Amino acid sequence: MASPFAKTFRLAEPGLCRRCAALPAGRTFASTSTQNPKREIRSRPTTSAITARIRTQPNTVRQSIAQHGQPFSSSSQRAYKTVEEAKARSRVGPFSWQAGLFFLLAGAGLTVYFRYEKARMARARIAEANKGIGKPLVGGPFHLTDHNGSEFTEQNLKGKYSLVYFGFTHCPDICPEELDKMAGMIDRVKEKNGGNVMKPVFISCDPARDTPEVIRRYLAEFHPEILGMTGSWQEVKDVCKAYRVYFSTPPDVQPGQDYLVDHSIYFYLMDPEGDFVEAIGRNFTVEAAAKVINDHIADWKGKIDRS
């Protein structure tokens, strides 16, 4: 006996209804729904229609290539007109040789500046460290006139080592001996460290007779690098006090009268910051005194290099 639901199951099988199957492909028909009578239902395209559309697509692509000269692309056309321009652009890169030269010069300038600042700060630290407790306070501000007639102060001694000696041009024996020793020190320091590392200075304790011209002619007999200085009585007194130098002249000396000046006999070695380093007495030979100076210069340079 046939099931009462058999007919229902056959009607529920997948597929189009008889009415839809009877319509040609692509046709539509009005919905019988009473809720939206104007709604239309479009039938799905058949397999043959889709196949025909795919077959026509290559012709459309070929037409686009023939018209534009290249396939479709989502990006805009590149600005380069030729391959050579693109390669040239790639070789040059974003920087020019002018920019490279600018950065090179700027880097060199900064390097020199930072090295100078580093050396300056190192000298300041060394000078501060050398101001230890118990070190004699030798040196200080002064104002004199050199043998060329120019003003000279303690600031002119800074930047290099200085070797200062006090004497007078009418000295019969001690001053000439010490100035000969100073000339030997200068030569040996130059042999060891090169020129322009030390400034030798002669300060007169007899301003009444030692004029700049007298001092210039007197020092020319010993060494051309020794710079002579003089000043007024008060100026000479002030610089001798700053360097702890004792000097005296006989009382009631008349103009033109010959006399001797008693004074301390030391060479005062000052560092490039103008601070006292060493007092070199008469017991030092030229070689021993030069060694002391060279050791101090080497120590100064080594401290700067290690900082």
C-alpha positions as CSV (number, residue, x, y, z in Angstrom):
1,M,0.0,0.0,0.0
2,A,1.4,3.3,-1.0
3,S,2.3,5.8,1.8
4,P,0.0,8.9,2.0
5,F,3.2,11.1,2.2
6,A,4.9,9.7,-0.9
7,K,3.3,12.3,-3.1
8,T,4.4,15.1,-0.7
9,F,8.0,13.9,-0.7
10,R,8.1,13.8,-4.5
11,L,6.9,17.4,-4.7
12,A,9.6,18.5,-2.2
13,E,12.5,17.2,-4.3
14,P,15.0,19.9,-5.3
15,G,14.5,21.6,-8.7
16,L,12.3,24.2,-10.3
17,C,8.6,24.1,-10.2
18,R,6.8,23.4,-13.4
19,R,5.9,27.0,-13.9
20,C,9.5,28.2,-13.6
21,A,10.9,25.4,-15.7
22,A,8.5,26.3,-18.5
23,L,9.9,29.9,-18.7
24,P,12.8,30.7,-21.0
25,A,16.2,31.6,-19.4
26,G,16.5,35.1,-18.2
27,R,12.7,35.7,-18.0
28,T,11.1,37.0,-14.8
29,F,7.6,36.7,-13.5
30,A,5.6,38.6,-11.0
31,S,5.3,37.3,-7.5
32,T,1.9,36.1,-6.5
33,S,2.6,37.2,-3.0
34,T,-0.2,39.5,-1.8
35,Q,2.2,41.3,0.6
36,N,4.4,42.7,-2.2
37,P,2.7,42.4,-5.5
38,K,5.3,44.5,-7.4
39,R,8.3,42.4,-6.4
40,E,9.9,40.5,-9.3
41,I,12.0,37.4,-9.1
42,R,14.9,37.1,-11.5
43,S,16.0,33.6,-12.4
44,R,19.7,32.6,-12.0
45,P,21.7,32.6,-15.2
46,T,22.2,29.3,-16.7
47,T,25.6,27.5,-17.1
48,S,25.7,28.3,-20.8
49,A,25.4,32.0,-20.2
50,I,28.2,32.1,-17.7
51,T,30.4,30.1,-20.0
52,A,29.8,32.5,-22.8
53,R,30.6,35.5,-20.6
54,I,34.0,33.9,-19.6
55,R,34.8,33.2,-23.2
56,T,34.4,36.9,-24.1
57,Q,36.6,38.2,-21.2
58,P,40.0,37.6,-22.9
59,N,38.9,39.7,-25.8
60,T,38.2,42.5,-23.5
61,V,41.7,42.2,-21.8
62,R,43.4,42.1,-25.2
63,Q,41.5,45.2,-26.4
64,S,42.6,47.1,-23.2
65,I,46.3,46.1,-23.8
66,A,46.1,47.2,-27.4
67,Q,44.5,50.5,-26.4
68,H,46.7,51.4,-23.3
69,G,49.9,49.6,-24.2
70,Q,50.0,47.7,-20.9
71,P,47.7,45.5,-18.7
72,F,45.4,47.1,-16.2
73,S,47.2,48.1,-13.0
74,S,45.9,49.4,-9.6
75,S,48.9,51.8,-9.3
76,S,49.4,54.9,-11.3
77,Q,51.8,55.1,-14.2
78,R,55.4,55.6,-12.9
79,A,57.0,59.0,-13.4
80,Y,60.1,57.6,-15.1
81,K,59.8,57.8,-18.9
82,T,62.7,55.4,-19.7
83,V,64.6,52.6,-18.0
84,E,67.7,54.7,-18.2
85,E,66.2,57.5,-16.1
86,A,65.0,55.0,-13.5
87,K,68.5,53.5,-13.3
88,A,70.1,56.9,-13.1
89,R,67.7,57.8,-10.3
90,S,68.6,54.6,-8.4
91,R,72.3,55.3,-8.7
92,V,72.1,58.8,-7.4
93,G,69.9,58.0,-4.5
94,P,68.3,60.6,-2.2
95,F,71.6,62.4,-1.4
96,S,73.8,64.5,-3.7
97,W,77.6,65.0,-3.5
98,Q,77.0,68.5,-2.1
99,A,75.1,67.1,0.8
100,G,77.7,64.5,1.5
101,L,80.5,67.2,1.4
102,F,78.5,69.3,3.8
103,F,78.0,66.5,6.3
104,L,81.7,65.6,6.0
105,L,82.9,69.2,6.8
106,A,80.4,69.5,9.6
107,G,81.6,66.2,11.2
108,A,85.2,67.3,10.9
109,G,84.4,70.7,12.5
110,L,82.6,69.1,15.4
111,T,85.4,66.6,15.9
112,V,88.0,69.4,16.2
113,Y,85.8,71.4,18.5
114,F,85.1,68.5,20.9
115,R,88.8,67.6,21.0
116,Y,89.7,71.2,21.9
117,E,87.1,71.3,24.6
118,K,88.2,68.0,26.0
119,A,91.9,69.2,26.2
120,R,90.8,72.5,27.8
121,M,88.7,70.7,30.5
122,A,91.6,68.3,31.1
123,R,94.0,71.2,31.6
124,A,91.6,72.8,34.0
125,R,91.3,69.6,36.0
126,I,95.1,69.1,36.1
127,A,95.6,72.7,37.2
128,E,93.1,72.4,40.0
129,A,94.6,69.1,41.1
130,N,98.1,70.7,41.2
131,K,96.9,73.3,43.6
132,G,97.5,71.0,46.5
133,I,97.8,71.9,50.2
134,G,101.3,73.1,51.1
135,K,102.2,74.2,47.6
136,P,103.9,77.7,47.6
137,L,101.7,80.5,46.2
138,V,104.0,81.7,43.5
139,G,102.9,83.9,40.6
140,G,99.9,86.1,40.1
141,P,98.8,89.2,38.3
142,F,101.3,91.7,37.1
143,H,101.7,94.5,34.5
144,L,105.1,95.1,32.8
145,T,106.6,96.3,29.5
146,D,108.7,93.9,27.3
147,H,111.9,94.8,25.6
148,N,110.0,95.6,22.4
149,G,108.0,98.3,24.2
150,S,104.7,96.3,24.4
151,E,102.6,95.7,27.4
152,F,102.9,92.3,29.0
153,T,100.8,90.7,31.7
154,E,100.4,87.2,33.4
155,Q,97.8,86.3,30.7
156,N,100.6,86.4,28.1
157,L,102.3,83.5,29.8
158,K,99.4,81.1,29.6
159,G,99.1,78.4,27.0
160,K,102.6,77.1,27.4
161,Y,105.2,76.5,30.0
162,S,107.2,79.6,31.1
163,L,110.6,79.8,32.7
164,V,111.0,83.1,34.7
165,Y,114.2,84.6,36.0
166,F,114.8,87.8,38.0
167,G,118.1,89.7,37.6
168,F,119.6,93.0,36.2
169,T,121.8,93.8,33.3
170,H,124.6,95.3,35.4
171,C,125.1,92.1,37.3
172,P,128.8,91.2,37.1
173,D,128.8,87.4,37.3
174,I,125.8,85.6,38.7
175,C,123.2,86.8,36.2
176,P,125.4,86.1,33.1
177,E,126.0,82.5,34.4
178,E,122.4,81.9,35.0
179,L,121.3,83.3,31.6
180,D,123.9,81.0,29.9
181,K,122.2,78.1,31.8
182,M,118.8,79.3,30.7
183,A,120.0,79.3,27.0
184,G,121.1,75.7,27.5
185,M,117.7,74.7,29.0
186,I,115.9,76.3,26.1
187,D,117.9,74.3,23.5
188,R,117.5,71.0,25.3
189,V,113.8,71.5,25.8
190,K,113.4,72.2,22.1
191,E,115.3,69.1,21.2
192,K,113.0,67.0,23.3
193,N,109.6,68.6,22.6
194,G,110.1,70.8,19.6
195,G,109.7,74.5,19.5
196,N,107.0,76.8,20.9
197,V,106.5,74.7,24.1
198,M,108.2,77.1,26.6
199,K,108.5,80.8,27.0
200,P,111.7,82.0,28.7
201,V,111.3,85.4,30.5
202,F,113.9,87.7,32.2
203,I,112.4,90.3,34.6
204,S,114.7,93.2,35.7
205,C,114.9,94.1,39.3
206,D,116.6,97.4,38.4
207,P,114.0,99.5,36.6
208,A,116.0,102.7,37.1
209,R,118.8,101.6,34.7
210,D,117.2,98.7,32.7
211,T,115.1,100.3,30.0
212,P,113.5,98.1,27.3
213,E,116.3,99.0,24.8
214,V,119.1,98.2,27.3
215,I,117.4,94.8,28.1
216,R,117.0,94.0,24.4
217,R,120.7,94.5,23.7
218,Y,121.8,92.7,26.8
219,L,119.7,89.5,26.2
220,A,120.7,89.3,22.5
221,E,124.1,88.0,23.8
222,F,122.5,84.9,25.4
223,H,119.6,83.6,23.4
224,P,117.2,85.2,20.9
225,E,114.1,83.6,22.5
226,I,114.5,85.2,26.0
227,L,111.9,87.9,26.4
228,G,113.1,90.8,28.7
229,M,110.7,92.9,30.9
230,T,110.8,96.0,33.0
231,G,108.5,98.6,34.4
232,S,108.1,101.3,37.0
233,W,109.4,100.8,40.4
234,Q,106.0,99.9,41.8
235,E,105.3,97.5,38.9
236,V,108.6,95.7,39.5
237,K,108.0,95.6,43.2
238,D,104.5,94.1,42.7
239,V,105.7,91.3,40.4
240,C,108.6,90.4,42.7
241,K,106.1,90.2,45.6
242,A,103.8,87.9,43.5
243,Y,106.8,85.6,42.8
244,R,108.2,85.7,46.3
245,V,111.4,87.2,45.0
246,Y,113.6,89.2,47.4
247,F,115.5,92.2,46.0
248,S,117.1,95.3,47.4
249,T,119.2,98.3,46.2
250,P,121.6,100.4,48.3
251,P,119.9,103.4,49.9
252,D,120.5,107.0,48.7
253,V,121.8,105.9,45.3
254,Q,122.5,108.9,43.0
255,P,121.7,109.0,39.3
256,G,124.6,107.6,37.3
257,Q,126.2,105.9,40.3
258,D,127.2,102.3,40.0
259,Y,125.6,99.9,42.4
260,L,124.6,96.2,42.8
261,V,121.1,94.7,43.3
262,D,120.7,91.9,45.7
263,H,118.0,89.4,44.6
264,S,116.9,85.8,44.8
265,I,118.5,83.4,42.3
266,Y,115.9,80.9,41.1
267,F,114.2,79.9,37.9
268,Y,110.5,79.7,38.3
269,L,108.8,77.1,36.1
270,M,105.1,77.8,35.5
271,D,102.6,75.5,33.8
272,P,100.3,76.5,30.9
273,E,97.6,77.6,33.3
274,G,100.0,80.1,35.0
275,D,100.4,78.0,38.1
276,F,103.7,77.4,39.9
277,V,105.4,74.0,39.2
278,E,109.0,74.0,40.2
279,A,111.8,76.3,41.5
280,I,115.2,75.5,39.9
281,G,118.2,76.8,42.0
282,R,121.8,77.4,41.2
283,N,122.8,73.8,42.2
284,F,121.0,72.4,39.0
285,T,123.2,71.8,36.0
286,V,121.8,72.5,32.5
287,E,121.1,68.8,31.9
288,A,119.4,68.3,35.3
289,A,117.3,71.4,34.9
290,A,116.3,70.5,31.4
291,K,115.3,67.0,32.6
292,V,113.0,68.5,35.2
293,I,111.3,70.7,32.7
294,N,111.0,67.9,30.1
295,D,109.5,65.6,32.7
296,H,106.9,68.2,33.7
297,I,106.0,68.8,30.0
298,A,105.7,65.0,29.4
299,D,103.5,64.6,32.5
300,W,101.2,67.4,31.4
301,K,100.8,65.9,27.9
302,G,100.3,62.4,29.3
303,K,97.6,63.6,31.6
304,I,95.8,65.3,28.7
305,D,96.1,62.3,26.5
306,R,94.8,59.9,29.2
307,S,91.8,62.1,30.0
